[in-house]
Amino acid sequence: MTDVAGVPPDQATGPWQSIANLVRATEVDLRQFGMVIALVLIWVVLGIANPSILRPVNFLSFSVQAASTAILATGMVLVIVSRNIDLSVGAVVGFIGMFYAEFMAHFLPENLGFPINHPLVWIIALAAGTLLGIAIGALQGFLIAYVEIPSFVVTLGGLFLFRGLIWQLSGGTTVAPDDPTFVLIGGGPEGSLGGTLSWVFGIVLCVAAVFLIVTSRRQRMRFGFPTRPVWAEFVVGGVAVAVVLLAVYTANSYHWPPGLATQYAVKHGIVEPPGGLQIEAGIPFPLVIVIGVTIAMTFLTTRRRFGRDVYAYGGNPQAADLAGINTRWTIMKIFILMGILCAISGAIASARLNGGTLDLGLGYELYVIAAAVIGGTLFAGGVGSIPGAILGALVMQSLQYGLGFIGFNSPQVNMVLAIVLVGVVGIDQWVRRRAR
Amino acid sequence: MTDLATTPAPLQTGTPLVEMRNINVAFGGVHAVRNVSINLYPGEVVGLVGGNGAGKSTLTKVLSGAQRPDSGQIMVNGTVVDIANPRDAKAYGIETIYQTLALADNLDAPANLFLGRELTTRLGNLDNDRMEDATRKVMARLNPNFHRFTMPVRSLSGGQRQAVAIARAVYFNAKILIMDEPTAALGPAETAQVRNLVRQLKSDGIGIFLISHDIHDVYDLADRVSVMYHGQIVDTVDKANVTTDDILGMIILGKKPGEVTQTELDALELRS
């Protein structure tokens, strides 16, 4: 049993090695652990530079800003793992975002005579946008998988096409407003779970995490496989629970702005107590969606055949073919999935702005690819993970949001991002070569 | 290789496990396989030899479903079958161990063993634990020293990778095994391991097509040897009736031993 997680005697030298060995015992990915440390360091430095960035409201608006790219990054991982690229995601997000606005502001009321503010509008719009995303993904995926046009070419074409279609669809102007319920998808004080539901949500996540850890350990013991040490199970579970509860606590410590709270009090006939009504905002909906997408995508990649097929293809396309995997259909499905994620991301982006703008999603493709790569996705294919991509997106967005907050202008922020992107991949290569 | 003598040569009677009749494959103007017929009996090893481009790999790809023939018939246990893709071939118990190993380097041993045929739970989710369990059991038989079940196979040695590739065939109860250059990438100890494995599989009644550049591999393991030359079968001979030199002559000259002239033999001597 040489592969039992533990401390191989020949490696336990020096303080760094022993830390690495402790982390290894928890079977946490070392690279991802490093990224979490980096993320913490970034926020510590930002907090030193300007302590007011550590106020809860900033974490909330940061998380909402990161949501759109984080969601797309989970899909980009599969695209890159399968040795493809998708340059069209920004344009598709913009196009579907504009579609939502056009659909709710004009098409539904004017062409279908649907009453404005009807309670079903948001769900109909979401369904239509998702179908549009599926259609776009299917078209691009078909051209890539079955017509064998390189994905770089197809999606570069997609970038031009959908940027053009945004103008065609809108007539070159901003289209607004979205449906008031739909707008909640974009977050904000009202677009959040609220205090109580946030705690419920957090506790459900904690219970699920502990349940997963326990069942997986039981299962491994049932088969007589090596398991990680009990203390490591407790550390992993404890950290997961602590992070979730801390996040809920932070989200709940932001209260509705006084004006909005007063409006709410008047509307519901509540007499405001002295000092104003205190309403806990809680976890914003975009963050709930990101968490949902992350869990769903992680499940899809690690526990479903589709995910296994994608990684097998990325590792060795010929082997996947010879194993009887329908590789073309697998590739097409990846792009369909990407289309769905664009529809979700587009909904958040459009809802945040309460309408469709011409430059919605502009440049997203580059941030999303960067997030996936910083998260450990290899362009050679076959390697990359969903949690990694989420961490990558968080690092990117933390720098963007945080550096902006402490006074960097946007060209300066871009230069820092450039250094981080190339630096991370450089370190990766160095570690990989040394490991050989 | 002393245990070879104790293995009785199987009788080539009754219904062959597999029979390929008049197989033709052409790529554009190149006739890669020309009117080839070949068969294989249970518990038999048929060596398939020939120079580069002789058509060995193309012929076996037809059987493993990776290449559609332009014409010809394949019979498994006497019944004509249609093999359109690798999945069909596997359904008939035909497993292939490819020269390039056909492993996904980024995945671990269980994922590779079950590639395309994953065990799932009732809800259709991958049952990774059951797959790891099954892999541990198969590997315990093939390579008891193997312990790296959760590492990408990239990090394994050539012999360990070969064991994973063979485990794939063994686990799924192959009746007919195609081994394409099984020892090409291996060191001497690992080669010996694979040879023992071939003998073990043979005694289990599995029919094996063994494709190899290594005449000695083939001569040691095979019961019969089919020699291919420019897409055609020169001859299929019982190993007992020929020497390695005879086989070498067939590979290089494309003629049966009796047809080779003295001048040709002399030229061969000069070349070697």
Boltz contact constraints between the chains, C-beta under 6 A:
constraints:
  - contact:
      token1: [A, 2]
      token2: [B, 147]
      max_distance: 6.0
  - contact:
      token1: [A, 3]
      token2: [B, 147]
      max_distance: 6.0
  - contact:
      token1: [A, 3]
      token2: [B, 148]
      max_distance: 6.0
  - contact:
      token1: [A, 219]
      token2: [B, 129]
      max_distance: 6.0
  - contact:
      token1: [A, 223]
      token2: [B, 129]
      max_distance: 6.0
  - contact:
      token1: [A, 223]
      token2: [B, 133]
      max_distance: 6.0
  - contact:
      token1: [A, 303]
      token2: [B, 125]
      max_distance: 6.0
  - contact:
      token1: [A, 303]
      token2: [B, 126]
      max_distance: 6.0
  - contact:
      token1: [A, 305]
      token2: [B, 118]
      max_distance: 6.0
  - contact:
      token1: [A, 312]
      token2: [B, 104]
      max_distance: 6.0
  - contact:
      token1: [A, 312]
      token2: [B, 115]
      max_distance: 6.0
  - contact:
      token1: [A, 315]
      token2: [B, 104]
      max_distance: 6.0
  - contact:
      token1: [A, 315]
      token2: [B, 105]
      max_distance: 6.0
  - contact:
      token1: [A, 315]
      token2: [B, 106]
      max_distance: 6.0
  - contact:
      token1: [A, 315]
      token2: [B, 107]
      max_distance: 6.0
  - contact:
      token1: [A, 316]
      token2: [B, 104]
      max_distance: 6.0
  - contact:
      token1: [A, 319]
      token2: [B, 102]
      max_distance: 6.0
  - contact:
      token1: [A, 319]
      token2: [B, 103]
      max_distance: 6.0
  - contact:
      token1: [A, 319]
      token2: [B, 104]
      max_distance: 6.0
  - contact:
      token1: [A, 322]
      token2: [B, 86]
      max_distance: 6.0
  - contact:
      token1: [A, 322]
      token2: [B, 102]
      max_distance: 6.0
  - contact:
      token1: [A, 323]
      token2: [B, 115]
      max_distance: 6.0
  - contact:
      token1: [A, 323]
      token2: [B, 116]
      max_distance: 6.0
  - contact:
      token1: [A, 324]
      token2: [B, 86]
      max_distance: 6.0
  - contact:
      token1: [A, 324]
      token2: [B, 87]
      max_distance: 6.0
  - contact:
      token1: [A, 324]
      token2: [B, 116]
      max_distance: 6.0
  - contact:
      token1: [A, 325]
      token2: [B, 116]
      max_distance: 6.0
  - contact:
      token1: [A, 382]
      token2: [B, 106]
      max_distance: 6.0
  - contact:
      token1: [A, 383]
      token2: [B, 106]
      max_distance: 6.0
